């Protein structure tokens, strides 16, 4: 019996593998034996017929691929890097990578090639939360755990559909409800999660800041905030108070679309709840004001003092299995490593640790900026930017201009593969070993469960091969993931609050390690939390007469992104289709659209075909299309948050055409 950890969402469930069968690990604290359908079916993806099994190469994307050797492919990549300015080289990484893979890629890019253009697809889902946490509490640190819902009186889920995106965590929520937890769901859609809510608030898309500002304004005006906590441990109170005084509560409430009675019912519950958790995900993060939305939410916890206490706090829900590990390692272009930035002291520390003098002193290009930067080399690992970046028509044209696009992937049917010059076959979940960190700081070891397919390599081996070909044999001489993890552990000692060095690699599959449990205070220089006055500046694309609907995007329960892995499981497909469009009955009637009819959805940037799914569970003039529709980003807007560089995926103006 082998123990490992699931390779899908950020919940990070423990699994047991025996005789080609997966079951939940009954001893693992996150899931205690339960698994969602995706997790239980993931062995199918290893045996999939769409596996990429040999290196492939071509001169021009108009040509067909030919099989290549590893040496030929890596040599071609190394030669191009050597002959390109370092600022024109970029790595596009993924939350599907293990921590050791992330570490090697980050070390090579930032430490030895000398490019800080090393970013991850976490940019498109979690970067607003990263910036929000850093500004308010001093670090990219989640200050509570999933199990805190068992000690909370109230859980607010804002722009988060846990019933479909974080299934096992949602099971914890339902269990806590039996013990008295009250749940409020804030979402323009009456989602699967909303079905089990005590209060559902059908808020208008884009009005989250108004909603949380209404809470903060009431807390201050009615003196319901924790005055002692604010006075002794919080900065920025007077600025927030004065800023909120300038905002009209009736205007804010009107923008949310909520009635006075609905908000009062919620606030009565809120002010009478001792322990409060607010959890959120893409509904807030994926916005042109994603950071401000995070700050407005966190403000409510800083005012009430409901933070760094059991059963309380702002809980960011991470989407991918190792998005947190990538953030810890330094996989974002806006950080150097182990939560250190590009200040002089941090660069000195990291340069001495890696024994290099090549680190640049400014942040690199984010994943959402790379395509438009005139790159000469782009190495993409376990992610599909043609599919998942916004404004796909524009992204496709920009990628065509990059001289060398390298795709490292376990599967051969990505949308990006059409634009790659070299493709390298990587080991998927189940064929590789290493560590990952779930959404509440639990580090677990992912074990190799089955024999690795012939000809493929683990990601760390691929980046090590490239590093050695570039001349860094001594600096990248690792025999296994354990050696890499232990070097990374030593590096975390450069940061005073990261205690990852206390973990034991050999014990992690059976005994997960939760880092940061000793942190009970803010991580700012003065050990105080920071309040920020923010307001809804309505920066997102607005509906017009020509494009009268607002598009929302998100996951469904039994599919994962484009379905590259999960769509291969017949047991999943029978539950949810990959392609549908939810719209309100009144809108369907106005357009004479019937249930199941094929329709065309059009934005200023592109169009797609889908099927009508008519439901009263979505606001009028609002539609929802899941991201399992691989063409979704022909519609979305490439407008970014100016601080996090995260795209505004949930506020595109569209029209519906009956076919």
C-alpha positions as CSV (number, residue, x, y, z in Angstrom):
1,X,0.0,0.0,0.0
2,X,1.5,3.3,-1.1
3,X,0.4,6.7,0.3
4,X,0.4,9.8,-1.8
5,X,-1.6,13.0,-2.4
6,X,-4.1,14.0,-5.1
7,X,-2.9,16.0,-8.1
8,X,-6.0,18.1,-8.7
9,X,-7.2,21.0,-6.6
10,X,-5.6,22.9,-3.7
11,X,-7.4,20.9,-1.0
12,X,-4.7,18.2,-1.4
13,X,-6.4,15.0,-0.3
14,X,-4.4,12.0,0.9
15,X,-4.7,8.9,-1.2
16,X,-3.8,5.2,-0.9
17,X,-2.8,3.1,-3.9
18,X,-3.0,-0.6,-4.1
19,X,-3.4,-3.1,-6.9
20,X,-4.1,-0.3,-9.5
21,X,-6.9,1.2,-7.3
22,X,-7.1,4.5,-5.6
23,X,-8.9,5.2,-2.3
24,X,-8.9,8.0,0.2
25,X,-6.3,7.8,3.0
26,X,-8.4,7.3,6.2
27,X,-5.4,8.6,8.3
28,X,-4.8,11.8,6.3
29,X,-6.0,14.8,8.2
30,X,-7.3,16.8,5.2
31,X,-9.9,14.2,3.9
32,X,-10.0,11.3,6.3
33,X,-10.7,8.7,3.6
34,X,-13.0,10.7,1.3
35,X,-12.2,11.6,-2.3
36,X,-14.1,13.5,-5.0
37,X,-14.8,11.9,-8.4
38,X,-11.9,13.6,-10.1
39,X,-9.4,12.5,-7.4
40,X,-10.7,8.9,-7.5
41,X,-10.5,8.7,-11.3
42,X,-7.1,10.3,-11.9
43,X,-5.3,7.0,-12.6
44,X,-7.1,7.0,-15.9
45,X,-5.1,10.0,-17.0
46,X,-1.8,8.1,-16.7
47,X,-3.0,5.4,-19.1
48,X,-4.5,7.9,-21.5
49,X,-4.0,7.5,-25.2
50,X,-3.1,11.2,-25.5
51,X,0.2,10.9,-23.7
52,X,3.2,12.7,-25.1
53,X,6.0,10.0,-25.0
54,X,8.9,11.2,-27.2
55,X,10.6,14.6,-27.8
56,X,9.4,16.3,-30.9
57,X,10.9,19.2,-32.9
58,X,10.2,21.4,-36.0
59,X,11.6,24.5,-37.5
60,X,8.3,26.2,-38.2
61,X,4.9,25.9,-36.7
62,X,3.4,25.4,-40.1
63,X,5.4,22.1,-40.4
64,X,4.7,18.8,-38.8
65,X,6.7,17.6,-35.9
66,X,9.4,14.9,-36.2
67,X,10.7,12.7,-33.4
68,X,13.9,14.0,-31.8
69,X,16.3,12.8,-29.2
70,X,16.6,14.4,-25.7
71,X,20.1,15.5,-26.5
72,X,19.2,17.1,-29.8
73,X,16.2,18.9,-28.3
74,X,18.0,20.2,-25.2
75,X,21.0,21.3,-27.2
76,X,18.7,23.3,-29.5
77,X,17.1,25.1,-26.5
78,X,20.4,25.8,-24.8
79,X,21.9,27.2,-28.0
80,X,19.0,29.6,-28.5
81,X,19.2,30.7,-24.9
82,X,22.9,31.4,-25.2
83,X,22.3,33.5,-28.3
84,X,19.4,35.5,-26.8
85,X,19.4,38.5,-24.5
86,X,18.5,37.2,-21.0
87,X,15.5,39.6,-20.9
88,X,14.1,37.9,-23.9
89,X,14.0,34.4,-22.2
90,X,11.1,33.4,-20.1
91,X,9.8,30.3,-18.2
92,X,6.0,29.8,-17.9
93,X,5.5,27.4,-15.0
94,X,2.5,25.7,-13.4
95,X,0.8,24.7,-10.2
96,X,0.8,21.2,-11.6
97,X,4.6,21.1,-11.0
98,X,6.0,19.8,-7.8
99,X,8.0,22.0,-5.4
100,X,11.3,20.4,-6.5
101,X,10.5,21.1,-10.1
102,X,9.6,24.7,-9.3
103,X,12.8,25.1,-7.3
104,X,15.1,23.9,-10.1
105,X,13.3,26.0,-12.8
106,X,13.4,29.1,-10.6
107,X,17.0,28.7,-9.6
108,X,18.1,28.2,-13.3
109,X,16.1,31.1,-14.6
110,X,16.7,33.8,-12.0
111,X,19.9,32.5,-10.6
112,X,22.0,31.5,-13.6
113,X,20.4,32.5,-16.9
114,X,19.8,35.8,-15.2
115,X,16.2,36.3,-16.2
116,X,13.5,37.1,-13.7
117,X,10.9,36.3,-16.4
118,X,10.0,33.2,-14.4
119,X,6.3,33.1,-13.7
120,X,3.5,30.6,-13.2
121,X,-0.2,30.1,-14.2
122,X,-0.9,31.0,-10.5
123,X,-0.7,34.5,-11.9
124,X,-4.1,34.0,-13.5
125,X,-5.8,32.7,-10.4
126,X,-4.0,33.6,-7.1
127,X,-1.8,36.7,-7.7
128,X,-4.4,39.2,-6.4
129,X,-4.6,37.2,-3.2
130,X,-0.8,37.2,-2.9
131,X,-0.6,41.0,-3.2
132,X,-3.6,41.4,-0.9
133,X,-2.0,39.3,1.9
134,X,1.4,40.9,1.5
135,X,0.0,44.5,1.8
136,X,-2.4,43.8,4.7
137,X,-0.6,41.2,6.9
138,X,2.9,41.5,5.6
139,X,3.5,38.3,3.7
140,X,1.9,35.8,1.3
141,X,0.7,33.8,4.3
142,X,-2.7,32.1,4.8
143,X,-3.4,32.8,8.5
144,X,-5.8,29.9,9.2
145,X,-6.6,26.3,8.2
146,X,-9.5,24.6,6.5
147,X,-10.4,22.8,9.8
148,X,-11.0,26.2,11.4
149,X,-14.5,26.0,9.9
150,X,-15.2,23.5,12.7
151,X,-14.6,26.3,15.2
152,X,-16.3,29.1,13.3
153,X,-19.9,30.5,13.8
154,X,-20.1,32.0,10.4
155,X,-18.5,31.2,7.0
156,X,-18.8,33.7,4.2
157,X,-18.1,32.3,0.8
158,X,-17.5,35.2,-1.7
159,X,-17.0,34.3,-5.3
160,X,-16.2,30.7,-4.3
161,X,-18.1,27.6,-5.4
162,X,-16.6,25.0,-3.0
163,X,-19.2,22.4,-3.8
164,X,-17.7,22.1,-7.3
165,X,-14.2,23.5,-7.0
166,X,-13.1,22.3,-3.6
167,X,-15.4,19.3,-3.0
168,X,-13.8,17.7,0.1
169,X,-13.5,21.1,1.8
170,X,-17.2,21.6,1.1
171,X,-17.8,18.3,2.8
172,X,-16.1,19.8,5.9
173,X,-18.3,22.8,5.6
174,X,-21.5,20.6,5.5
175,X,-20.2,18.7,8.6
176,X,-19.6,21.9,10.5
177,X,-23.1,23.1,9.6
178,X,-24.5,20.2,11.5
179,X,-22.7,21.6,14.6
180,X,-24.1,25.1,14.2
181,X,-22.0,26.8,11.5
182,X,-23.9,29.3,9.5
183,X,-23.0,29.8,5.8
184,X,-23.5,32.8,3.6
185,X,-22.8,32.5,-0.1
186,X,-22.2,35.7,-2.2
187,X,-22.3,35.0,-5.9
188,X,-24.2,36.2,-9.0
189,X,-25.0,32.6,-9.6
190,X,-27.1,30.4,-7.4
191,X,-24.4,27.7,-7.5
192,X,-24.2,24.2,-6.1
193,X,-22.6,25.8,-3.0
194,X,-25.5,28.2,-2.6
195,X,-27.9,25.3,-2.3
196,X,-26.6,24.5,1.2
197,X,-26.3,28.2,2.3
198,X,-28.3,29.7,5.2
199,X,-28.3,33.0,3.3
200,X,-27.7,33.4,-0.4
201,X,-26.9,36.9,-1.7
202,X,-27.1,37.2,-5.5
203,X,-24.7,40.1,-5.8
204,X,-24.0,41.8,-9.2
205,X,-20.7,40.9,-10.8
206,X,-18.0,43.5,-10.0
207,X,-19.6,44.9,-6.8
208,X,-17.6,42.9,-4.2
209,X,-15.7,46.0,-3.0
210,X,-19.0,47.8,-2.4
211,X,-20.3,44.9,-0.3
212,X,-17.3,44.6,1.9
213,X,-17.1,48.4,2.3
214,X,-20.6,48.4,3.5
215,X,-19.6,46.0,6.2
216,X,-16.6,48.1,7.2
217,X,-18.6,51.3,7.2
218,X,-21.3,49.7,9.5
219,X,-18.6,48.3,11.8
220,X,-17.1,51.7,12.2
221,X,-20.3,53.8,12.3
222,X,-21.9,51.5,14.9
223,X,-18.7,51.1,16.9
224,X,-18.8,47.3,16.3
225,X,-15.2,47.1,15.5
226,X,-12.6,45.9,18.0
227,X,-11.3,49.3,19.2
228,X,-8.5,47.8,21.4
229,X,-7.2,45.5,18.6
230,X,-7.3,48.3,16.1
231,X,-5.6,50.8,18.3
232,X,-2.8,48.4,19.3
233,X,-2.3,46.2,16.3
234,X,-3.6,47.9,13.2
235,X,-2.4,50.8,10.9
236,X,-4.5,53.0,8.6
237,X,-7.7,53.2,10.6
238,X,-8.3,56.9,10.3
239,X,-7.6,56.9,6.6
240,X,-10.1,54.1,6.1
241,X,-12.7,55.8,8.2
242,X,-12.3,59.1,6.3
243,X,-12.4,57.3,3.0
244,X,-15.6,55.4,3.9
245,X,-17.2,58.6,5.0
246,X,-17.0,59.8,1.4
247,X,-18.9,56.8,0.1
248,X,-22.7,56.8,0.0
249,X,-24.1,53.6,1.5
250,X,-27.2,53.7,-0.7
251,X,-25.1,54.0,-3.9
252,X,-22.9,51.1,-2.8
253,X,-26.0,48.9,-2.0
254,X,-27.5,49.8,-5.3
255,X,-24.4,48.6,-7.2
256,X,-24.5,45.3,-5.4
257,X,-28.1,44.8,-6.6
258,X,-29.1,43.6,-3.1
259,X,-32.2,44.8,-1.3
260,X,-32.0,46.7,2.0
261,X,-33.8,43.7,3.7
262,X,-31.3,41.1,2.3
263,X,-28.3,43.1,3.5
264,X,-29.9,43.7,6.9
265,X,-30.6,40.0,7.4
266,X,-27.0,39.2,6.6
267,X,-25.6,42.0,8.8
268,X,-27.7,40.9,11.7
269,X,-26.1,37.4,11.4
270,X,-22.7,38.9,10.9
271,X,-22.6,41.2,13.9
272,X,-23.9,38.4,16.2
273,X,-21.3,35.9,15.1
274,X,-18.3,35.5,17.4
275,X,-16.1,33.6,15.1
276,X,-16.1,34.5,11.4
277,X,-14.2,33.1,8.4
278,X,-14.4,34.7,5.0
279,X,-13.2,32.5,2.1
280,X,-12.9,33.5,-1.5
281,X,-11.3,32.4,-4.8
282,X,-11.6,33.4,-8.5
283,X,-14.8,35.4,-8.2
284,X,-12.7,38.1,-6.4
285,X,-9.2,37.4,-7.6
286,X,-9.8,37.4,-11.4
287,X,-10.7,41.1,-11.7
288,X,-9.2,44.4,-12.8
289,X,-9.5,45.3,-9.2
290,X,-8.7,41.9,-7.7
291,X,-6.2,43.3,-5.2
292,X,-8.7,45.9,-4.0
293,X,-11.3,43.3,-3.6
294,X,-9.0,41.2,-1.4
295,X,-8.1,44.3,0.6
296,X,-11.7,45.2,1.2
297,X,-12.4,41.7,2.4
298,X,-9.4,41.6,4.7
299,X,-10.3,45.0,6.1
300,X,-13.3,43.5,7.8
301,X,-11.1,41.0,9.7
302,X,-8.6,43.6,10.7
303,X,-11.4,45.9,12.0
304,X,-13.1,43.2,13.9
305,X,-9.9,41.6,15.2
306,X,-11.1,38.2,13.8
307,X,-7.7,37.1,12.6
308,X,-4.9,35.0,14.1
309,X,-7.6,33.3,16.3
310,X,-9.1,29.9,15.9
311,X,-12.2,29.8,13.8
312,X,-11.4,33.3,12.3
313,X,-9.7,34.9,9.4
314,X,-9.5,35.5,5.6
315,X,-9.1,32.1,3.9
316,X,-7.9,32.3,0.3
317,X,-8.9,29.1,-1.6
318,X,-6.1,28.0,-3.9
319,X,-7.1,26.3,-7.1
320,X,-4.2,24.1,-8.2
321,X,-2.5,21.3,-6.2
322,X,0.8,23.0,-5.8
323,X,0.1,26.7,-6.4
324,X,1.2,27.4,-2.8
325,X,4.4,25.5,-3.2
326,X,5.2,27.5,-6.3
327,X,4.6,30.7,-4.4
328,X,6.8,29.5,-1.5
329,X,9.7,28.6,-3.8
330,X,9.5,31.9,-5.7
331,X,7.8,30.8,-8.8
332,X,6.2,34.2,-9.5
333,X,8.1,36.8,-11.5
334,X,7.4,39.4,-8.8
335,X,9.4,37.5,-6.2
336,X,12.9,36.1,-6.1
337,X,12.6,33.0,-3.8
338,X,11.3,31.8,-0.4
339,X,9.0,34.9,-0.2
340,X,12.0,37.2,-0.7
341,X,11.8,40.1,-3.2
342,X,14.3,42.0,-5.4
343,X,15.6,44.4,-2.7
344,X,19.4,44.6,-2.3
345,X,19.6,42.5,0.9
346,X,17.4,39.7,-0.5
347,X,19.5,39.5,-3.7
348,X,22.7,39.4,-1.6
349,X,21.3,36.5,0.5
350,X,20.1,34.5,-2.5
351,X,23.2,35.2,-4.5
352,X,25.4,33.9,-1.7
353,X,23.2,30.8,-1.2
354,X,23.2,29.9,-4.9
355,X,26.8,31.0,-5.4
356,X,25.9,33.2,-8.4
357,X,26.4,36.8,-9.5
358,X,23.7,36.8,-12.3
359,X,20.5,37.8,-10.4
360,X,18.9,40.9,-11.9
361,X,17.6,43.5,-9.5
362,X,14.1,44.1,-10.9
363,X,11.0,42.0,-11.1
364,X,10.4,40.0,-14.3
365,X,7.5,39.8,-16.7
366,X,4.4,38.2,-15.4
367,X,2.7,35.3,-17.4
368,X,0.1,37.8,-18.5
369,X,2.8,40.2,-19.9
370,X,5.2,37.7,-21.5
371,X,3.4,37.3,-24.9
372,X,3.5,41.0,-25.6
373,X,7.2,41.5,-24.7
374,X,9.0,40.4,-27.9
375,X,10.4,37.2,-26.4
376,X,12.9,35.0,-28.2
377,X,12.6,31.9,-26.0
378,X,9.5,30.8,-24.1
379,X,9.6,27.5,-22.1
380,X,6.2,26.4,-21.0
381,X,5.8,23.6,-18.4
382,X,2.5,21.7,-17.6
383,X,0.3,24.6,-18.6
384,X,-1.6,25.7,-21.7
385,X,-1.5,29.5,-22.1
386,X,-3.2,29.5,-25.5
387,X,-6.2,27.9,-23.8
388,X,-6.1,29.8,-20.5
389,X,-4.8,33.3,-21.2
390,X,-7.5,35.9,-22.0
391,X,-8.2,37.4,-25.4
392,X,-7.1,34.2,-27.2
393,X,-7.1,35.6,-30.7
394,X,-4.5,38.2,-29.6
395,X,-2.5,35.6,-27.6
396,X,-2.3,33.3,-30.7
397,X,-0.9,36.1,-32.9
398,X,1.6,37.1,-30.3
399,X,2.9,33.6,-29.7
400,X,3.5,33.1,-33.4
401,X,6.1,35.8,-33.2
402,X,8.2,34.0,-30.5
403,X,11.3,32.4,-32.2
404,X,11.4,29.3,-30.0
405,X,8.4,28.0,-28.0
406,X,9.2,24.9,-25.9
407,X,6.3,22.9,-24.4
408,X,7.0,20.5,-21.5
409,X,3.9,18.4,-21.1
410,X,2.7,14.9,-20.3
411,X,-0.1,15.1,-22.9
412,X,-0.1,15.8,-26.6
413,X,-3.4,17.5,-27.1
414,X,-2.9,21.0,-25.6
415,X,-4.0,24.1,-27.5
416,X,-0.5,25.5,-27.1
417,X,1.1,22.5,-28.9
418,X,0.0,24.1,-32.2
419,X,2.4,26.9,-31.6
420,X,5.4,25.0,-30.1
421,X,8.7,24.3,-31.9
422,X,10.0,21.7,-29.4
423,X,7.9,19.4,-27.2
424,X,9.4,17.5,-24.3
425,X,7.5,14.6,-22.7
426,X,7.2,14.9,-18.9
427,X,6.1,12.5,-16.3
428,X,2.5,13.2,-15.0
429,X,1.0,12.7,-11.6
430,X,1.5,9.1,-10.5
431,X,4.8,8.7,-12.4
432,X,6.9,11.2,-10.4
433,X,7.9,11.9,-6.9
434,X,8.2,15.2,-4.9
435,X,6.3,17.5,-2.6
436,X,3.4,19.9,-2.9
437,X,1.7,22.4,-0.5
438,X,-2.0,22.5,-0.3
439,X,-4.1,25.7,0.3
440,X,-3.6,25.8,4.1
441,X,0.2,25.2,4.2
442,X,0.2,21.4,4.5
443,X,3.2,19.9,2.7
444,X,2.9,16.3,1.6
445,X,4.9,14.0,-0.6
446,X,3.5,12.9,-3.9
447,X,4.8,9.4,-4.6
448,X,5.5,7.5,-7.8
449,X,2.7,5.0,-8.0
450,X,3.3,3.3,-11.3
451,X,6.2,2.6,-13.6
452,X,7.2,5.7,-15.5
453,X,6.5,5.6,-19.3
454,X,9.6,4.9,-21.4
455,X,11.3,8.1,-22.7
456,X,9.7,10.6,-20.4
457,X,11.5,12.6,-17.7
458,X,10.5,14.3,-14.4
459,X,10.3,18.1,-14.7
460,X,13.3,18.6,-12.4
461,X,15.4,16.3,-14.6
462,X,14.5,18.3,-17.7
463,X,15.5,21.6,-16.2
464,X,18.6,20.0,-14.8
465,X,19.5,18.7,-18.2
466,X,19.1,22.1,-19.7
467,X,21.1,23.7,-16.9
468,X,24.0,21.3,-17.4
469,X,23.9,21.9,-21.2
470,X,24.2,25.6,-20.4
471,X,27.4,24.9,-18.5
472,X,26.1,24.7,-14.9
473,X,26.9,21.0,-14.2
474,X,28.2,21.6,-10.6
475,X,25.4,23.9,-9.6
476,X,22.8,21.5,-10.9
477,X,24.0,18.1,-9.8
478,X,21.1,16.4,-8.1
479,X,20.4,12.6,-8.0
480,X,16.8,12.7,-6.8
481,X,14.0,15.0,-5.6
482,X,15.1,14.6,-1.9
483,X,18.4,16.3,-2.6
484,X,16.5,19.2,-4.2
485,X,14.0,19.5,-1.4
486,X,16.7,19.5,1.3
487,X,18.5,22.3,-0.6
488,X,15.3,24.2,-0.8
489,X,14.7,23.6,2.9
490,X,18.1,25.2,3.7
491,X,17.2,28.2,1.5
492,X,14.0,28.8,3.5
493,X,16.2,29.6,6.5
494,X,17.0,32.9,4.7
495,X,13.5,33.9,5.6
496,X,12.9,34.2,9.4
497,X,9.2,33.1,9.4
498,X,9.5,30.0,7.1
499,X,10.0,26.9,9.2
500,X,9.9,24.4,6.3
501,X,13.4,23.2,7.3
502,X,11.8,21.3,10.2
503,X,10.0,18.9,7.8
504,X,11.3,15.4,7.1
505,X,11.2,14.5,3.4
506,X,11.1,10.8,4.1
507,X,8.1,11.2,6.5
508,X,6.0,13.5,4.4
509,X,3.9,10.9,2.6
510,X,2.8,9.4,6.0
511,X,3.2,12.5,8.2
512,X,2.3,15.8,6.4
513,X,4.0,18.9,7.7
514,X,2.2,22.2,8.2
515,X,4.5,25.2,8.1
516,X,3.9,28.5,9.8
517,X,1.9,27.1,12.7
518,X,3.9,29.2,15.2
519,X,3.0,32.5,13.4
520,X,0.3,34.2,15.5
521,X,0.9,37.8,14.5
522,X,1.3,40.1,11.5
523,X,4.5,39.7,9.5
524,X,4.9,43.4,8.7
525,X,8.0,45.3,9.9
526,X,6.1,46.8,12.8
527,X,4.1,43.7,13.5
528,X,0.9,45.5,12.8
529,X,-1.8,44.8,10.2
530,X,-2.5,47.4,7.5
531,X,-6.0,48.7,6.6
532,X,-6.4,50.2,3.1
533,X,-9.2,52.4,1.8
534,X,-10.3,51.1,-1.6
535,X,-13.4,51.8,-3.6
536,X,-15.2,50.4,-6.6
537,X,-13.8,52.3,-9.5
538,X,-15.8,50.2,-12.0
539,X,-12.8,49.5,-14.2
540,X,-14.2,46.3,-15.8
541,X,-15.8,46.2,-19.2
542,X,-19.4,47.4,-19.1
543,X,-22.4,45.9,-20.8
544,X,-23.7,47.9,-23.7
545,X,-26.6,47.8,-26.1
546,X,-24.5,45.8,-28.5
547,X,-23.1,43.5,-25.8
548,X,-25.8,43.5,-23.1
549,X,-24.7,40.4,-21.1
550,X,-21.8,40.0,-18.5
551,X,-19.9,36.7,-18.8
552,X,-18.9,34.7,-15.7
553,X,-16.4,31.8,-15.9
554,X,-15.6,29.0,-13.5
555,X,-15.1,25.3,-12.9
556,X,-17.6,22.5,-12.8
557,X,-17.4,19.7,-10.2
558,X,-16.2,16.8,-12.2
559,X,-13.9,18.5,-14.8
560,X,-10.6,20.1,-14.6
561,X,-9.7,23.1,-16.8
562,X,-9.8,22.0,-20.4
563,X,-10.5,18.3,-19.6
564,X,-7.0,17.1,-20.9
565,X,-7.0,14.6,-18.0
566,X,-10.5,14.5,-16.5
567,X,-12.4,14.3,-19.8
568,X,-10.8,10.9,-20.4
569,X,-12.8,9.4,-17.5
570,X,-16.3,8.2,-18.6
571,X,-17.4,8.2,-15.0
572,X,-17.0,12.0,-14.9
573,X,-18.5,12.9,-18.2
574,X,-21.9,11.5,-17.4
575,X,-22.2,14.1,-14.6
576,X,-21.4,17.3,-16.3
577,X,-21.0,18.4,-19.9
578,X,-17.8,20.3,-20.9
579,X,-19.7,23.0,-22.8
580,X,-22.9,24.8,-21.8
581,X,-24.0,28.4,-21.1
582,X,-26.3,29.2,-18.2
583,X,-28.7,32.1,-18.8
584,X,-31.9,33.3,-17.1
585,X,-35.3,32.3,-18.3
586,X,-36.3,35.9,-19.0
587,X,-33.3,36.4,-21.2
588,X,-33.9,33.1,-23.0
589,X,-37.5,34.1,-23.6
590,X,-36.5,37.5,-24.9
591,X,-34.1,35.8,-27.4
592,X,-36.5,32.9,-28.2
593,X,-33.9,30.4,-27.0
594,X,-34.9,26.9,-25.8
595,X,-33.2,24.6,-23.4
596,X,-30.3,22.7,-25.1
597,X,-30.3,24.8,-28.3
598,X,-27.0,25.7,-29.8
599,X,-26.2,29.4,-29.5
600,X,-23.3,31.6,-30.3
601,X,-21.8,33.9,-27.7
602,X,-19.8,36.9,-29.1
603,X,-17.6,39.6,-27.5
604,X,-15.5,42.3,-29.0
605,X,-12.6,39.9,-29.1
606,X,-14.0,36.7,-30.5
607,X,-16.9,34.1,-30.4
608,X,-17.7,30.5,-29.6
609,X,-20.5,28.0,-29.9
610,X,-22.2,26.5,-26.9
611,X,-25.6,25.1,-25.7
612,X,-28.2,27.0,-23.7
613,X,-28.8,25.8,-20.1
614,X,-31.7,27.9,-18.9
615,X,-31.9,28.4,-15.1
616,X,-33.3,30.9,-12.6
617,X,-30.0,30.4,-10.7
618,X,-28.3,33.2,-12.4
619,X,-29.0,36.9,-12.5
620,X,-30.6,38.4,-15.6
621,X,-28.2,39.8,-18.2
622,X,-25.5,37.6,-16.7
623,X,-24.3,34.3,-18.2
624,X,-22.0,31.5,-17.1
625,X,-19.7,29.3,-19.3
626,X,-17.4,26.8,-17.7
627,X,-13.7,26.9,-18.3
628,X,-13.9,23.3,-19.6
629,X,-15.0,24.9,-22.9
630,X,-11.6,25.2,-24.4
631,X,-12.6,28.2,-26.5
632,X,-13.8,30.3,-23.5
633,X,-10.9,32.8,-23.8
634,X,-11.8,33.9,-27.3
635,X,-14.4,35.9,-25.3
636,X,-12.5,37.2,-22.3
637,X,-10.8,40.5,-21.7
638,X,-7.1,41.0,-21.3
639,X,-7.6,43.9,-19.0
640,X,-5.3,43.3,-15.9
641,X,-5.2,44.4,-12.3
642,X,-2.4,47.0,-12.2
643,X,-0.8,45.5,-9.1
644,X,-1.2,41.8,-9.4
645,X,-1.3,41.6,-13.3
646,X,-4.2,39.1,-12.9
647,X,-6.8,39.1,-15.8
648,X,-10.4,40.2,-15.5
649,X,-11.9,36.8,-16.4
650,X,-15.3,37.5,-14.8
651,X,-16.6,40.7,-16.4
652,X,-16.6,40.4,-20.2
653,X,-19.4,42.1,-22.1
654,X,-21.0,39.7,-24.6
655,X,-24.1,39.2,-26.8
656,X,-26.0,35.9,-27.5
657,X,-26.9,34.9,-31.0
658,X,-29.7,32.4,-31.6
659,X,-28.7,30.0,-34.4
